[in-house]
Amino acid sequence: MKKINVYRTIAVLAVLCLLAALGFIFLGKVANAGLLLIATFLLFGAACRGFKAFKGFSYTLVIFAAVTAALYYPQYFISINGIKLSILITPLIQIIMFGMGTSMSIADFAGVLKMPKGVFIGVFSHFLIMPSLGFTLAKASGFPPEIAAGIILIGCSPNGMASNVISYLAKANLALSITITAVSTMLAPFFTPLLMKLLGGAFIKIDVLSMMLDIFKMVIIPIGAGILFNRHLLKKAKWLEVVMPIVSMVGIALIIVVITAAGRASLLNIGFMLVLVVLIHNLAGYTLGYCRSPF
């Protein structure tokens, strides 16, 4: 009971911070609302940990706090002592992919034999529907070429572990989702560059071979290493099962912060429209995928 009261107190503090931030914004002092908005998201994130129904929102709120910090104080996330923090993006992605690999096994690919039709439809639809939607939205949006190509890249990228979590929560066919995730990830070095050349090439120059090599280095090799680690060494290092998800979440937050800080000007200029386009992209993908699903 005392524990619940602590989380309720944190929630009240979050509401007070939010009201104070909105007060500054209403008075036209938006710059003064930064720390209060960051505190609001962090406190709400902490409060969610105390309630089972909202626990899943905790990490999302921390991400909101990180993005807010990057938008208000970008100078702290672009470089340190002349060293650009963008150099951290590749190794962080590799660490995240290694963590993803440690949660996978050869058994994840067994669904190809058990449910070949479902896996084929899922993977084929993923690499058909999402890139096509991305291209259509990029064309219609009128965004600068680099951002338009980024929207297409989102559609051409393989679905990650988050789709498995959503499938689990929705009581869908989790085994099928896991297999589709595993197969689409392994096919990404080939399909993603080719689709980007075909669709994204209308906006920016795409070096297919270089992109394939980058995906191998950032995705396939770390995931492969993670799968091998899971198979042969994870039982001897059980603590990694707890640590790796946390490391992955921190890594994702850092990547988002660095990218947000670097692209702050563009985000403030077209941020709302970009969020709207990405939202439409995902919702349309969910809808079409659901309608096409034979399961």
Secondary structure, 3 states (H helix, E strand, C coil): CHHHHHHHHHHHHHHHHHHHHHHHHHCCCHHHHHHHHHHHHHHHHHHHCCCHHHHHHHHHHHHHHHHHHHHHCCHHHHEECCEEHHHHHHHHHHHHHHHHHHCCCHHHHCHHHHCHHHHHHHHHHHHHHHHHHHHHHHHHHCCCHHHHHHHHHHHHCCCCHHHHHHHHHCCCCHHHHHHHHHHHHHHHHHHHHHHHHHHHHHCCCCCHHHHHHHHHHHHHHHHHHHHHHHHHCHHHCCHHHHHHHHHHHHHHHHHHHHHHHHCHHHHHHHHHHHHHHHHHHHHHHHHHHHHHCCC
